[in-house]
């Protein structure tokens, strides 16, 4: 699975990229129909409590799956986003099983 990263209004973080790619690879091993992932890390200056945003869009057969979270740090946002994607992928896999 190919993973593309975009950092919007923040510096590129190799460790964050590696951690995210590692978690996405685990998803790809569990759900073999994944094709690619677009990962966006953004900083919202208006949100003082959180403001660290992670968006992930997964390409797979059928409609794309998207999740977004806004947390206090990027690791928490990434974990929350991947948890949301996992729930969506489990539902999608159930649909595939019935056919």
PDB file as gemmi writes it, atoms N, CA and C in Angstrom:
CRYST1    1.000    1.000    1.000  90.00  90.00  90.00 P 1                      
ATOM      1  N   UNK A   1       0.853  -1.182   0.000  1.00  0.00           N  
ATOM      2  CA  UNK A   1       0.000   0.000   0.000  1.00  0.00           C  
ATOM      3  C   UNK A   1       0.896   1.242   0.000  1.00  0.00           C  
ATOM      4  N   UNK A   2       0.585   2.180  -0.852  1.00  0.00           N  
ATOM      5  CA  UNK A   2       1.341   3.426  -0.891  1.00  0.00           C  
ATOM      6  C   UNK A   2       0.716   4.431   0.063  1.00  0.00           C  
ATOM      7  N   UNK A   3       1.572   5.168   0.739  1.00  0.00           N  
ATOM      8  CA  UNK A   3       1.115   6.174   1.698  1.00  0.00           C  
ATOM      9  C   UNK A   3       1.733   7.509   1.316  1.00  0.00           C  
ATOM     10  N   UNK A   4       0.885   8.520   1.115  1.00  0.00           N  
ATOM     11  CA  UNK A   4       1.355   9.863   0.784  1.00  0.00           C  
ATOM     12  C   UNK A   4       1.070  10.783   1.962  1.00  0.00           C  
ATOM     13  N   UNK A   5       2.078  11.559   2.354  1.00  0.00           N  
ATOM     14  CA  UNK A   5       1.931  12.469   3.481  1.00  0.00           C  
ATOM     15  C   UNK A   5       1.939  13.910   3.003  1.00  0.00           C  
ATOM     16  N   UNK A   6       1.094  14.733   3.635  1.00  0.00           N  
ATOM     17  CA  UNK A   6       1.124  16.170   3.404  1.00  0.00           C  
ATOM     18  C   UNK A   6       1.071  16.864   4.750  1.00  0.00           C  
ATOM     19  N   UNK A   7       2.005  17.767   4.969  1.00  0.00           N  
ATOM     20  CA  UNK A   7       2.044  18.551   6.192  1.00  0.00           C  
ATOM     21  C   UNK A   7       1.635  19.971   5.842  1.00  0.00           C  
ATOM     22  N   UNK A   8       0.521  20.429   6.404  1.00  0.00           N  
ATOM     23  CA  UNK A   8      -0.026  21.743   6.088  1.00  0.00           C  
ATOM     24  C   UNK A   8       0.251  22.689   7.258  1.00  0.00           C  
ATOM     25  N   UNK A   9       1.008  23.743   7.006  1.00  0.00           N  
ATOM     26  CA  UNK A   9       1.358  24.768   7.994  1.00  0.00           C  
ATOM     27  C   UNK A   9       2.180  24.238   9.174  1.00  0.00           C  
ATOM     28  N   UNK A  10       2.848  23.101   9.011  1.00  0.00           N  
ATOM     29  CA  UNK A  10       3.739  22.572  10.050  1.00  0.00           C  
ATOM     30  C   UNK A  10       4.965  21.971   9.378  1.00  0.00           C  
ATOM     31  N   UNK A  11       6.002  21.734  10.182  1.00  0.00           N  
ATOM     32  CA  UNK A  11       7.224  21.117   9.664  1.00  0.00           C  
ATOM     33  C   UNK A  11       7.025  19.615   9.480  1.00  0.00           C  
ATOM     34  N   UNK A  12       7.736  19.049   8.520  1.00  0.00           N  
ATOM     35  CA  UNK A  12       7.673  17.608   8.259  1.00  0.00           C  
ATOM     36  C   UNK A  12       8.336  16.869   9.411  1.00  0.00           C  
ATOM     37  N   UNK A  13       7.660  15.808   9.888  1.00  0.00           N  
ATOM     38  CA  UNK A  13       8.184  15.000  10.987  1.00  0.00           C  
ATOM     39  C   UNK A  13       8.384  13.569  10.499  1.00  0.00           C  
ATOM     40  N   UNK A  14       9.651  13.156  10.447  1.00  0.00           N  
ATOM     41  CA  UNK A  14       9.966  11.797   9.996  1.00  0.00           C  
ATOM     42  C   UNK A  14       9.422  10.751  10.965  1.00  0.00           C  
ATOM     43  N   UNK A  15       9.542  11.015  12.271  1.00  0.00           N  
ATOM     44  CA  UNK A  15       9.074  10.035  13.261  1.00  0.00           C  
ATOM     45  C   UNK A  15       7.562   9.865  13.197  1.00  0.00           C  
ATOM     46  N   UNK A  16       6.843  10.969  13.009  1.00  0.00           N  
ATOM     47  CA  UNK A  16       5.383  10.896  12.884  1.00  0.00           C  
ATOM     48  C   UNK A  16       4.996  10.144  11.617  1.00  0.00           C  
ATOM     49  N   UNK A  17       5.712  10.387  10.531  1.00  0.00           N  
ATOM     50  CA  UNK A  17       5.454   9.676   9.276  1.00  0.00           C  
ATOM     51  C   UNK A  17       5.690   8.181   9.430  1.00  0.00           C  
ATOM     52  N   UNK A  18       6.814   7.814  10.075  1.00  0.00           N  
ATOM     53  CA  UNK A  18       7.129   6.397  10.265  1.00  0.00           C  
ATOM     54  C   UNK A  18       6.102   5.705  11.149  1.00  0.00           C  
ATOM     55  N   UNK A  19       5.695   6.360  12.229  1.00  0.00           N  
ATOM     56  CA  UNK A  19       4.704   5.793  13.143  1.00  0.00           C  
ATOM     57  C   UNK A  19       3.362   5.589  12.429  1.00  0.00           C  
ATOM     58  N   UNK A  20       2.958   6.586  11.667  1.00  0.00           N  
ATOM     59  CA  UNK A  20       1.697   6.497  10.929  1.00  0.00           C  
ATOM     60  C   UNK A  20       1.764   5.393   9.882  1.00  0.00           C  
ATOM     61  N   UNK A  21       2.874   5.322   9.154  1.00  0.00           N  
ATOM     62  CA  UNK A  21       3.021   4.307   8.116  1.00  0.00           C  
ATOM     63  C   UNK A  21       3.008   2.904   8.722  1.00  0.00           C  
ATOM     64  N   UNK A  22       3.622   2.751   9.894  1.00  0.00           N  
ATOM     65  CA  UNK A  22       3.637   1.465  10.582  1.00  0.00           C  
ATOM     66  C   UNK A  22       2.210   1.025  10.946  1.00  0.00           C  
ATOM     67  N   UNK A  23       1.418   1.957  11.478  1.00  0.00           N  
ATOM     68  CA  UNK A  23       0.031   1.636  11.846  1.00  0.00           C  
ATOM     69  C   UNK A  23      -0.812   1.329  10.610  1.00  0.00           C  
ATOM     70  N   UNK A  24      -0.584   2.072   9.519  1.00  0.00           N  
ATOM     71  CA  UNK A  24      -1.340   1.831   8.294  1.00  0.00           C  
ATOM     72  C   UNK A  24      -0.966   0.496   7.659  1.00  0.00           C  
ATOM     73  N   UNK A  25       0.300   0.086   7.797  1.00  0.00           N  
ATOM     74  CA  UNK A  25       0.714  -1.223   7.279  1.00  0.00           C  
ATOM     75  C   UNK A  25      -0.007  -2.349   8.015  1.00  0.00           C  
ATOM     76  N   UNK A  26      -0.192  -2.188   9.334  1.00  0.00           N  
ATOM     77  CA  UNK A  26      -0.949  -3.179  10.104  1.00  0.00           C  
ATOM     78  C   UNK A  26      -2.378  -3.271   9.573  1.00  0.00           C  
ATOM     79  N   UNK A  27      -2.969  -2.120   9.259  1.00  0.00           N  
ATOM     80  CA  UNK A  27      -4.319  -2.113   8.675  1.00  0.00           C  
ATOM     81  C   UNK A  27      -4.318  -2.825   7.328  1.00  0.00           C  
ATOM     82  N   UNK A  28      -3.296  -2.551   6.512  1.00  0.00           N  
ATOM     83  CA  UNK A  28      -3.215  -3.157   5.186  1.00  0.00           C  
ATOM     84  C   UNK A  28      -3.068  -4.670   5.277  1.00  0.00           C  
ATOM     85  N   UNK A  29      -2.360  -5.154   6.307  1.00  0.00           N  
ATOM     86  CA  UNK A  29      -2.224  -6.602   6.495  1.00  0.00           C  
ATOM     87  C   UNK A  29      -3.550  -7.229   6.914  1.00  0.00           C  
ATOM     88  N   UNK A  30      -4.315  -6.498   7.696  1.00  0.00           N  
ATOM     89  CA  UNK A  30      -5.601  -7.006   8.189  1.00  0.00           C  
ATOM     90  C   UNK A  30      -6.683  -6.919   7.110  1.00  0.00           C  
ATOM     91  N   UNK A  31      -6.670  -5.817   6.350  1.00  0.00           N  
ATOM     92  CA  UNK A  31      -7.658  -5.599   5.293  1.00  0.00           C  
ATOM     93  C   UNK A  31      -6.909  -5.535   3.967  1.00  0.00           C  
ATOM     94  N   UNK A  32      -6.801  -6.673   3.303  1.00  0.00           N  
ATOM     95  CA  UNK A  32      -5.935  -6.805   2.125  1.00  0.00           C  
ATOM     96  C   UNK A  32      -6.415  -6.022   0.899  1.00  0.00           C  
ATOM     97  N   UNK A  33      -7.631  -5.492   0.929  1.00  0.00           N  
ATOM     98  CA  UNK A  33      -8.156  -4.774  -0.236  1.00  0.00           C  
ATOM     99  C   UNK A  33      -7.777  -3.300  -0.283  1.00  0.00           C  
ATOM    100  N   UNK A  34      -6.974  -2.808   0.676  1.00  0.00           N  
ATOM    101  CA  UNK A  34      -6.554  -1.403   0.678  1.00  0.00           C  
ATOM    102  C   UNK A  34      -5.553  -1.135  -0.446  1.00  0.00           C  
ATOM    103  N   UNK A  35      -5.703   0.003  -1.117  1.00  0.00           N  
ATOM    104  CA  UNK A  35      -4.827   0.358  -2.230  1.00  0.00           C  
ATOM    105  C   UNK A  35      -3.816   1.425  -1.819  1.00  0.00           C  
ATOM    106  N   UNK A  36      -4.307   2.554  -1.292  1.00  0.00           N  
ATOM    107  CA  UNK A  36      -3.406   3.638  -0.899  1.00  0.00           C  
ATOM    108  C   UNK A  36      -4.039   4.494   0.191  1.00  0.00           C  
ATOM    109  N   UNK A  37      -3.190   5.358   0.774  1.00  0.00           N  
ATOM    110  CA  UNK A  37      -3.660   6.254   1.836  1.00  0.00           C  
ATOM    111  C   UNK A  37      -3.092   7.647   1.616  1.00  0.00           C  
ATOM    112  N   UNK A  38      -3.934   8.657   1.830  1.00  0.00           N  
ATOM    113  CA  UNK A  38      -3.521  10.058   1.820  1.00  0.00           C  
ATOM    114  C   UNK A  38      -3.596  10.536   3.259  1.00  0.00           C  
ATOM    115  N   UNK A  39      -2.490  10.992   3.807  1.00  0.00           N  
ATOM    116  CA  UNK A  39      -2.449  11.440   5.194  1.00  0.00           C  
ATOM    117  C   UNK A  39      -2.126  12.929   5.226  1.00  0.00           C  
ATOM    118  N   UNK A  40      -2.958  13.698   5.938  1.00  0.00           N  
ATOM    119  CA  UNK A  40      -2.758  15.134   6.073  1.00  0.00           C  
ATOM    120  C   UNK A  40      -2.618  15.475   7.551  1.00  0.00           C  
ATOM    121  N   UNK A  41      -1.555  16.156   7.892  1.00  0.00           N  
ATOM    122  CA  UNK A  41      -1.397  16.695   9.243  1.00  0.00           C  
ATOM    123  C   UNK A  41      -1.496  18.213   9.132  1.00  0.00           C  
ATOM    124  N   UNK A  42      -2.381  18.798   9.939  1.00  0.00           N  
ATOM    125  CA  UNK A  42      -2.612  20.241   9.880  1.00  0.00           C  
ATOM    126  C   UNK A  42      -2.566  20.826  11.279  1.00  0.00           C  
ATOM    127  N   UNK A  43      -2.358  22.122  11.347  1.00  0.00           N  
ATOM    128  CA  UNK A  43      -2.398  22.832  12.618  1.00  0.00           C  
ATOM    129  C   UNK A  43      -3.443  23.938  12.521  1.00  0.00           C  
ATOM    130  N   UNK A  44      -4.400  23.915  13.447  1.00  0.00           N  
ATOM    131  CA  UNK A  44      -5.438  24.942  13.493  1.00  0.00           C  
ATOM    132  C   UNK A  44      -5.092  25.918  14.602  1.00  0.00           C  
ATOM    133  N   UNK A  45      -4.678  27.110  14.235  1.00  0.00           N  
ATOM    134  CA  UNK A  45      -4.250  28.098  15.230  1.00  0.00           C  
ATOM    135  C   UNK A  45      -5.416  28.671  16.023  1.00  0.00           C  
ATOM    136  N   UNK A  46      -6.624  28.576  15.509  1.00  0.00           N  
ATOM    137  CA  UNK A  46      -7.793  29.127  16.203  1.00  0.00           C  
ATOM    138  C   UNK A  46      -8.213  28.265  17.382  1.00  0.00           C  
ATOM    139  N   UNK A  47      -7.907  26.973  17.328  1.00  0.00           N  
ATOM    140  CA  UNK A  47      -8.278  26.038  18.388  1.00  0.00           C  
ATOM    141  C   UNK A  47      -7.103  25.905  19.356  1.00  0.00           C  
ATOM    142  N   UNK A  48      -7.194  26.587  20.495  1.00  0.00           N  
ATOM    143  CA  UNK A  48      -6.072  26.608  21.432  1.00  0.00           C  
ATOM    144  C   UNK A  48      -5.985  25.349  22.289  1.00  0.00           C  
ATOM    145  N   UNK A  49      -7.119  24.677  22.548  1.00  0.00           N  
ATOM    146  CA  UNK A  49      -7.099  23.464  23.374  1.00  0.00           C  
ATOM    147  C   UNK A  49      -6.532  22.275  22.608  1.00  0.00           C  
ATOM    148  N   UNK A  50      -6.941  22.132  21.365  1.00  0.00           N  
ATOM    149  CA  UNK A  50      -6.464  20.998  20.566  1.00  0.00           C  
ATOM    150  C   UNK A  50      -5.695  21.562  19.371  1.00  0.00           C  
ATOM    151  N   UNK A  51      -6.314  21.574  18.209  1.00  0.00           N  
ATOM    152  CA  UNK A  51      -5.697  22.206  17.054  1.00  0.00           C  
ATOM    153  C   UNK A  51      -4.749  21.350  16.241  1.00  0.00           C  
ATOM    154  N   UNK A  52      -4.452  20.124  16.703  1.00  0.00           N  
ATOM    155  CA  UNK A  52      -3.593  19.220  15.940  1.00  0.00           C  
ATOM    156  C   UNK A  52      -4.511  18.257  15.189  1.00  0.00           C  
ATOM    157  N   UNK A  53      -4.581  18.419  13.878  1.00  0.00           N  
ATOM    158  CA  UNK A  53      -5.554  17.698  13.062  1.00  0.00           C  
ATOM    159  C   UNK A  53      -4.869  16.645  12.204  1.00  0.00           C  
ATOM    160  N   UNK A  54      -5.472  15.463  12.152  1.00  0.00           N  
ATOM    161  CA  UNK A  54      -5.004  14.391  11.281  1.00  0.00           C  
ATOM    162  C   UNK A  54      -6.176  13.928  10.422  1.00  0.00           C  
ATOM    163  N   UNK A  55      -6.014  14.008   9.104  1.00  0.00           N  
ATOM    164  CA  UNK A  55      -7.001  13.500   8.151  1.00  0.00           C  
ATOM    165  C   UNK A  55      -6.369  12.328   7.415  1.00  0.00           C  
ATOM    166  N   UNK A  56      -7.099  11.227   7.285  1.00  0.00           N  
ATOM    167  CA  UNK A  56      -6.610  10.102   6.488  1.00  0.00           C  
ATOM    168  C   UNK A  56      -7.731   9.654   5.562  1.00  0.00           C  
ATOM    169  N   UNK A  57      -7.386   9.516   4.291  1.00  0.00           N  
ATOM    170  CA  UNK A  57      -8.331   9.035   3.282  1.00  0.00           C  
ATOM    171  C   UNK A  57      -7.763   7.761   2.681  1.00  0.00           C  
ATOM    172  N   UNK A  58      -8.536   6.684   2.738  1.00  0.00           N  
ATOM    173  CA  UNK A  58      -8.090   5.393   2.213  1.00  0.00           C  
ATOM    174  C   UNK A  58      -8.753   5.100   0.883  1.00  0.00           C  
ATOM    175  N   UNK A  59      -7.957   4.654  -0.082  1.00  0.00           N  
ATOM    176  CA  UNK A  59      -8.478   4.216  -1.375  1.00  0.00           C  
ATOM    177  C   UNK A  59      -8.622   2.710  -1.354  1.00  0.00           C  
ATOM    178  N   UNK A  60      -9.783   2.238  -1.769  1.00  0.00           N  
ATOM    179  CA  UNK A  60     -10.076   0.820  -1.820  1.00  0.00           C  
ATOM    180  C   UNK A  60     -11.197   0.624  -2.817  1.00  0.00           C  
ATOM    181  N   UNK A  61     -11.509  -0.618  -3.202  1.00  0.00           N  
ATOM    182  CA  UNK A  61     -12.623  -0.824  -4.123  1.00  0.00           C  
ATOM    183  C   UNK A  61     -13.919  -0.250  -3.532  1.00  0.00           C  
ATOM    184  N   UNK A  62     -14.666   0.457  -4.343  1.00  0.00           N  
ATOM    185  CA  UNK A  62     -15.881   1.101  -3.849  1.00  0.00           C  
ATOM    186  C   UNK A  62     -15.562   2.511  -3.394  1.00  0.00           C  
ATOM    187  N   UNK A  63     -16.469   3.120  -2.629  1.00  0.00           N  
ATOM    188  CA  UNK A  63     -16.235   4.492  -2.159  1.00  0.00           C  
ATOM    189  C   UNK A  63     -15.034   4.572  -1.223  1.00  0.00           C  
ATOM    190  N   UNK A  64     -14.365   5.712  -1.251  1.00  0.00           N  
ATOM    191  CA  UNK A  64     -13.221   5.924  -0.366  1.00  0.00           C  
ATOM    192  C   UNK A  64     -13.697   6.075   1.073  1.00  0.00           C  
ATOM    193  N   UNK A  65     -12.807   5.769   2.002  1.00  0.00           N  
ATOM    194  CA  UNK A  65     -13.101   5.901   3.421  1.00  0.00           C  
ATOM    195  C   UNK A  65     -12.263   7.050   3.963  1.00  0.00           C  
ATOM    196  N   UNK A  66     -12.899   7.904   4.775  1.00  0.00           N  
ATOM    197  CA  UNK A  66     -12.238   9.102   5.285  1.00  0.00           C  
ATOM    198  C   UNK A  66     -12.484   9.240   6.781  1.00  0.00           C  
ATOM    199  N   UNK A  67     -11.471   9.663   7.514  1.00  0.00           N  
ATOM    200  CA  UNK A  67     -11.630   9.956   8.937  1.00  0.00           C  
ATOM    201  C   UNK A  67     -10.748  11.148   9.294  1.00  0.00           C  
ATOM    202  N   UNK A  68     -11.204  11.890  10.308  1.00  0.00           N  
ATOM    203  CA  UNK A  68     -10.507  13.101  10.722  1.00  0.00           C  
ATOM    204  C   UNK A  68     -10.638  13.224  12.234  1.00  0.00           C  
ATOM    205  N   UNK A  69      -9.569  13.674  12.891  1.00  0.00           N  
ATOM    206  CA  UNK A  69      -9.670  13.947  14.319  1.00  0.00           C  
ATOM    207  C   UNK A  69      -8.810  15.150  14.693  1.00  0.00           C  
ATOM    208  N   UNK A  70      -9.219  15.802  15.775  1.00  0.00           N  
ATOM    209  CA  UNK A  70      -8.581  17.021  16.254  1.00  0.00           C  
ATOM    210  C   UNK A  70      -8.256  16.804  17.732  1.00  0.00           C  
ATOM    211  N   UNK A  71      -6.970  16.706  18.058  1.00  0.00           N  
ATOM    212  CA  UNK A  71      -6.558  16.386  19.428  1.00  0.00           C  
ATOM    213  C   UNK A  71      -5.482  17.365  19.913  1.00  0.00           C  
ATOM    214  N   UNK A  72      -4.957  17.092  21.119  1.00  0.00           N  
ATOM    215  CA  UNK A  72      -3.925  17.947  21.717  1.00  0.00           C  
ATOM    216  C   UNK A  72      -2.563  17.768  21.066  1.00  0.00           C  
ATOM    217  N   UNK A  73      -2.283  16.546  20.563  1.00  0.00           N  
ATOM    218  CA  UNK A  73      -1.028  16.337  19.839  1.00  0.00           C  
ATOM    219  C   UNK A  73      -1.281  15.439  18.626  1.00  0.00           C  
ATOM    220  N   UNK A  74      -0.309  15.399  17.729  1.00  0.00           N  
ATOM    221  CA  UNK A  74      -0.498  14.693  16.457  1.00  0.00           C  
ATOM    222  C   UNK A  74      -0.581  13.179  16.631  1.00  0.00           C  
ATOM    223  N   UNK A  75       0.128  12.618  17.611  1.00  0.00           N  
ATOM    224  CA  UNK A  75       0.069  11.169  17.827  1.00  0.00           C  
ATOM    225  C   UNK A  75      -1.326  10.740  18.259  1.00  0.00           C  
ATOM    226  N   UNK A  76      -1.927  11.501  19.179  1.00  0.00           N  
ATOM    227  CA  UNK A  76      -3.290  11.186  19.624  1.00  0.00           C  
ATOM    228  C   UNK A  76      -4.279  11.322  18.463  1.00  0.00           C  
ATOM    229  N   UNK A  77      -4.113  12.372  17.660  1.00  0.00           N  
ATOM    230  CA  UNK A  77      -5.001  12.590  16.517  1.00  0.00           C  
ATOM    231  C   UNK A  77      -4.872  11.445  15.515  1.00  0.00           C  
ATOM    232  N   UNK A  78      -3.635  11.015  15.252  1.00  0.00           N  
ATOM    233  CA  UNK A  78      -3.404   9.922  14.311  1.00  0.00           C  
ATOM    234  C   UNK A  78      -4.008   8.620  14.824  1.00  0.00           C  
ATOM    235  N   UNK A  79      -3.826   8.321  16.117  1.00  0.00           N  
ATOM    236  CA  UNK A  79      -4.392   7.099  16.700  1.00  0.00           C  
ATOM    237  C   UNK A  79      -5.917   7.108  16.623  1.00  0.00           C  
ATOM    238  N   UNK A  80      -6.526   8.235  16.949  1.00  0.00           N  
ATOM    239  CA  UNK A  80      -7.990   8.346  16.909  1.00  0.00           C  
ATOM    240  C   UNK A  80      -8.507   8.180  15.480  1.00  0.00           C  
ATOM    241  N   UNK A  81      -7.818   8.781  14.521  1.00  0.00           N  
ATOM    242  CA  UNK A  81      -8.217   8.668  13.116  1.00  0.00           C  
ATOM    243  C   UNK A  81      -8.121   7.222  12.641  1.00  0.00           C  
ATOM    244  N   UNK A  82      -7.049   6.530  12.987  1.00  0.00           N  
ATOM    245  CA  UNK A  82      -6.878   5.137  12.568  1.00  0.00           C  
ATOM    246  C   UNK A  82      -7.918   4.242  13.238  1.00  0.00           C  
ATOM    247  N   UNK A  83      -8.271   4.525  14.499  1.00  0.00           N  
ATOM    248  CA  UNK A  83      -9.344   3.771  15.161  1.00  0.00           C  
ATOM    249  C   UNK A  83     -10.671   3.941  14.428  1.00  0.00           C  
ATOM    250  N   UNK A  84     -10.970   5.170  14.000  1.00  0.00           N  
ATOM    251  CA  UNK A  84     -12.194   5.424  13.223  1.00  0.00           C  
ATOM    252  C   UNK A  84     -12.170   4.659  11.900  1.00  0.00           C  
ATOM    253  N   UNK A  85     -11.027   4.681  11.231  1.00  0.00           N  
ATOM    254  CA  UNK A  85     -10.903   3.970   9.956  1.00  0.00           C  
ATOM    255  C   UNK A  85     -11.073   2.463  10.147  1.00  0.00           C  
ATOM    256  N   UNK A  86     -10.535   1.935  11.231  1.00  0.00           N  
ATOM    257  CA  UNK A  86     -10.655   0.500  11.511  1.00  0.00           C  
ATOM    258  C   UNK A  86     -12.117   0.106  11.659  1.00  0.00           C  
ATOM    259  N   UNK A  87     -12.896   0.916  12.389  1.00  0.00           N  
ATOM    260  CA  UNK A  87     -14.336   0.635  12.536  1.00  0.00           C  
ATOM    261  C   UNK A  87     -15.029   0.641  11.166  1.00  0.00           C  
ATOM    262  N   UNK A  88     -14.700   1.623  10.341  1.00  0.00           N  
ATOM    263  CA  UNK A  88     -15.319   1.703   9.012  1.00  0.00           C  
ATOM    264  C   UNK A  88     -14.915   0.519   8.136  1.00  0.00           C  
ATOM    265  N   UNK A  89     -13.647   0.114   8.228  1.00  0.00           N  
ATOM    266  CA  UNK A  89     -13.167  -1.014   7.419  1.00  0.00           C  
ATOM    267  C   UNK A  89     -13.828  -2.321   7.846  1.00  0.00           C  
ATOM    268  N   UNK A  90     -14.070  -2.500   9.134  1.00  0.00           N  
ATOM    269  CA  UNK A  90     -14.754  -3.707   9.605  1.00  0.00           C  
ATOM    270  C   UNK A  90     -16.164  -3.775   9.023  1.00  0.00           C  
ATOM    271  N   UNK A  91     -16.849  -2.636   8.992  1.00  0.00           N  
ATOM    272  CA  UNK A  91     -18.196  -2.595   8.390  1.00  0.00           C  
ATOM    273  C   UNK A  91     -18.127  -2.919   6.900  1.00  0.00           C  
ATOM    274  N   UNK A  92     -17.134  -2.354   6.216  1.00  0.00           N  
ATOM    275  CA  UNK A  92     -16.987  -2.591   4.773  1.00  0.00           C  
ATOM    276  C   UNK A  92     -16.681  -4.062   4.508  1.00  0.00           C  
ATOM    277  N   UNK A  93     -15.858  -4.673   5.348  1.00  0.00           N  
ATOM    278  CA  UNK A  93     -15.500  -6.077   5.164  1.00  0.00           C  
ATOM    279  C   UNK A  93     -16.729  -6.971   5.337  1.00  0.00           C  
ATOM    280  N   UNK A  94     -17.631  -6.615   6.256  1.00  0.00           N  
ATOM    281  CA  UNK A  94     -18.880  -7.370   6.440  1.00  0.00           C  
ATOM    282  C   UNK A  94     -19.714  -7.327   5.164  1.00  0.00           C  
ATOM    283  N   UNK A  95     -19.728  -6.187   4.497  1.00  0.00           N  
ATOM    284  CA  UNK A  95     -20.469  -6.053   3.240  1.00  0.00           C  
ATOM    285  C   UNK A  95     -19.869  -6.975   2.188  1.00  0.00           C  
ATOM    286  N   UNK A  96     -18.527  -7.037   2.115  1.00  0.00           N  
ATOM    287  CA  UNK A  96     -17.881  -7.911   1.146  1.00  0.00           C  
ATOM    288  C   UNK A  96     -18.167  -9.384   1.413  1.00  0.00           C  
ATOM    289  N   UNK A  97     -18.276  -9.776   2.667  1.00  0.00           N  
ATOM    290  CA  UNK A  97     -18.487 -11.169   3.024  1.00  0.00           C  
ATOM    291  C   UNK A  97     -19.838 -11.685   2.537  1.00  0.00           C  
ATOM    292  N   UNK A  98     -20.841 -10.817   2.478  1.00  0.00           N  
ATOM    293  CA  UNK A  98     -22.190 -11.270   2.120  1.00  0.00           C  
ATOM    294  C   UNK A  98     -22.319 -11.569   0.636  1.00  0.00           C  
ATOM    295  N   UNK A  99     -21.377 -11.112  -0.192  1.00  0.00           N  
ATOM    296  CA  UNK A  99     -21.486 -11.322  -1.640  1.00  0.00           C  
ATOM    297  C   UNK A  99     -20.634 -12.496  -2.097  1.00  0.00           C  
TER     298      UNK A  99                                                      
END                                                                             
